[in-house]
Amino acid sequence: MHIKDDHYTRLLQGLAYAVIIIGSLACLIPFLLIISASLTANESIIKDGYHLIPAQFSVEGYKTVFTFPDEVLRAYGVTLFTTVTGTLTGLFFMTMAGYVLARKDFKYRNTFSFYIYFTTLFGGGLVPWYIMITKYLHLTDSYGALIFPGLMTPFLIILMKNFIRSAVPEELFESAKIDGAGDFRIYWRIVLQLSMPGIATVGLFLALAYWNDWFSSSLFINDPHKYQLQFHLYNVINSAAFIANMGAGTGVSLGSDLPTESTKMAMAIVVTGPILFLYPFIQRYFVKGLTIGAVKG
Amino acid sequence: MLLPALLFFLINSYFPMVGVYYAFTQFDFNSGLFDAPFVGFKNFEFLWKSGTLVKLTLNTIGYNLAFILLGNVLAIVCAILLSELRVKWFKKLTQSIMFLPYFVSFVILSVIVYNVFNYDSGFLNTLLARFGAGPVDVYNKPLVWIFLIILFYLWKNLGYSMVIYLAAITGISDEYYEAAKIDGAHIFQRIWYITVPMLKSTFVVLLLFSLGSIMKGQFDLFYQLIGNNGVLYNTTDILDTYVFRSLKVTFDIGMATAAGLYQSLFGFILIMTVNYIIRKINDDYALF
């Protein structure tokens, strides 16, 4: 049975649909613009500009990207390697830290929690940190510079700690200890098994940060062979964008060796591809993880 | 087992704190930490006298306040409206779409901006041309970028904070609504008197978290949108971008360290003050 809505409810329903549809379109259209541009013939873009629907369909943008796939593939490789290595290592360290801090019988847990939390309040700033990494750790031009700085964040450690505390009952530690399990064994066999949803969430956050990272490359890497995917794209876009904007109004024509408009957009799609492809699957975990965090407050 | 984390933060966060000494020296990249000539507060003095520090501080705080306030209000409105939708698949689909921008990198964001606003072939100018209007050179209009930056911040983060509020709304017990319904409250009253007050604690927690980083800008956002486009610095330069440029472009190491130290200290004092005030008002909401 359905009770007829009063006019206030109908008004709100109408408003809700209108606002949400507009919001969704605003989130979607920019992607459509890039996809459309990547599928438009280059001459058409130069003559008429970008459109929402390709004025003149063509896949030459993608063809150009994959004619000389070396650079893109190498950048893909670098990003894939740093993402996998960084995420796994970071997860290992952060779950261990979270586990120790979640144990109520660990006497100094508040001291160490503060030690970690304090780094979000105060720091030396970018420059001393940069000098630390380059001059003292000598990580310039190494994969270490791409992986090390992002390994752990206080936020994720605290998230992990909260999750373990709620997922693993205190008594389990006791009984496992009585059965003769060491601390590491408890961590490996019990804690990790029980906190999989938390691990998935933290892991996704970490992986996303690594995948989207361009900053480390721009600071620490001089060797183009070790550029991350995002930084590679950044270079391709900006070398052209800069000249295009300088040339605006002055009538200077663009050099022919610059990447064409459609190629740039195709490149952007290739770089975003994996995320757009995986998005429907991983989005659920994010929502779940965020929900757990939010309800906790 | 805690050791890796402790070492990591020691190297990554605590050792660099010693490096703030650079702020008081005439830095030379080849010399060691304590070989560089000591110049006292000269670096700070220069930043202060040139007016850079004031401008950067105002920009940083101004943008962050806009982000925090607009971001939260918009997220609350959208979360409430989304929770009222009745068609299940539509609700799920739109939520996914609005969450999508959070997942793409800032580099992709800059591609989008380029696509829409570039002078020769941007979508905006294409559209204007169709209506018979002349092209606009957005990259030469510093004031417009204030709105653009805020707009793109909202675009990227709306879905994320919306999910948090949506979770809080789902957590509200149905009994309140039933009771209000029986008392004759219409839906706008139910939202205003039940949902909105119930979201207060989530709002305060998010607010406090974001206040903690009010001196740190969204470096990625600003840098990817503006880059090294000097025309726009006046309205779009924040402490983070200034420090980054001083380090990578102009090589003013001492100056950059000074600005960075100022940023950290100012932020630290700000958080401490805010936390102190909050603890006075309501102990439950204090950060620590």
Interface residues (C-beta under 8 A of the other chain):
Chain A: D6 Y8 T9 L12 Q13 L15 A16 Y17 V19 I20 I21 G23 S24 A26 C27 L28 P30 F31 L33 I34 A37 I45 I46 D48 G49 Y50 H51 L52 F93 M94 M96 A97 Y99 V100 L101 F112 F114 Y115 I116 Y117 T119 T120 L121 F122 G123 G124 G125 L126 V127 P128 W129 Y130 I131 M132 Y136 L137 F148 P149 L151 M152 P154 I157 D183 F184 Y187 L208 W211 N212 W214 F215 S218 L219 Q230 F231 L233 Y234 I237 N238 A241 F242 A244 N245 G247 A248 G249 E261 K264 M265 A268 V271 T272 I275 Y279 P280 Q283 F286 V287 L290 T291 G293 A294 V295 G297
Chain B: M1 L2 P4 A5 L6 F8 F9 I11 N12 S13 Y14 F15 P16 M17 V18 G19 V20 Y22 V77 C78 L81 L82 E84 L85 R86 L93 T94 Q95 S96 I97 M98 F99 L100 P101 F103 V104 S105 F106 V107 I108 S110 V111 I112 Y114 N115 V116 N118 Y119 D120 S121 G122 F123 N125 T126 A129 D137 Y139 W155 L158 G159 Y160 V163 I164 Y165 A167 A168 T170 G171 H186 I187 F188 I191 S201 T202 V205 G212 S213 F219 D220 Q224 G227 N229 D240 V243 F244 S246 L247 K248 I253 A256 T257 A259 G260 L261 Q263 S264 L265 G267 F268 I271 F288
